[in-house]
Structure formats: C-alpha cells, structure tokens
Amino acid sequence: MHTSLDGFVAGLKGEMNWIKVDDEMFDFVATMTEKADTALYGRLTYEMMQSYWPNAGKEPNASKHDKEHSAWYNKVSKIVLSKTISEKGLDNTTVISGQLADNINKIKKQDGKNILIFGSPGASQSLLNEGLIDEFWLFVNPIILGQGRPLFKDIAGTIKLKLVESKTFACGVIALQYEKS
C-alpha cells in the first residue's frame, strides 16, 4: 500500500496523484505478484482495478508493466470485501459480505500461493482488526499531505510489527516489509 510520509493513503477527496511509481518499482512489485494467485480488494479499489486491468495489456501503447500486470490480473482469483455488490456476472471473483474471519481463514487454508491486497485501506483495516494480515508492504512516498485518508484508522489495540526488509527506489519511495511479531 502506498502512503505519504505522514501516514495518508489518499487526499481528502481520494486523490492519489502524489503516488510515485516507476519501472523499477513495477519490476519489484512483479516479484510479489509472481508469488500470488489471489488478489483481495475492497469494493472501491476493485471497481477501479476492474475498470482498467482486464484490457490494459491489449492496448496498442501498453507498457511492459501493463501487459504483465493485466495478464496476472486476468488469471488470478479475486476476492472483494463488500456489502453492496453481488458476484453474479463477475469473472473469477468471490464477494465476501459477512463472516470475514471465517471466510478469509477458509481461503488462507486452501492450497495455492499468496493472497495480495492492493490499496483498499478500509478493507485492510477490517482485516487487520480480525488478525488476518500476516505481513505488510508499505510504499512510503516522499511527501507530507497534512491531511487525507489515514493508513490506519480505528485499529483495535496495539499491533507489534517486525521490520523484515526495506528497499529504496530511485524515485525516492521506500518500501518497508513488516511481519507481525
């Protein structure tokens, strides 16, 4: 998840135009997606992803990243946490609207690769409060927003973390991997 230095994932109106990405970061994230066969989203992030990624790799001017991520997106199972949409008509997508811990733990016990959550701060907070997130990759962007949508809000109790890895990108973003300790 991308965050500002002061802990916001979006501006007050949801703006994310301050997020820095480059080819080096895309290649780094591709090493994560190679290890995952399931993508988890909140409804808003899913709708944003679904509006772009299914066809992004087919565009005439598609970048290497767009082609690779579009292919990955189209083949992985998708899980959406939402109480407002139905999975009827959605391809390779499961909607979870209740019993979050039971449903996610059932999926985690299945054979397969990792489950990645992209963005989705509200869904991440729900998963975190249920103890369902095993590790974080935070991409700290070199900007102070001063206000916006917080990365962590309404978290139930203290969660101790251990830094596992860090990586600095030429664009100034620092990726931090944390596990629960």
Beta strands, then each sheet from edge to edge (+ up, - down):
strand 1: 2-4
strand 2: 8-10
strand 3: 36-42
strand 4: 77-81
strand 5: 93-96
strand 6: 114-117
strand 7: 135-141
strand 8: 149-150
strand 9: 161-168
strand 10: 174-180
sheet 1: 1+ 7+ 10- 9+
sheet 2: 2+ 8-
sheet 3: 5+ 4+ 3+ 6+
end
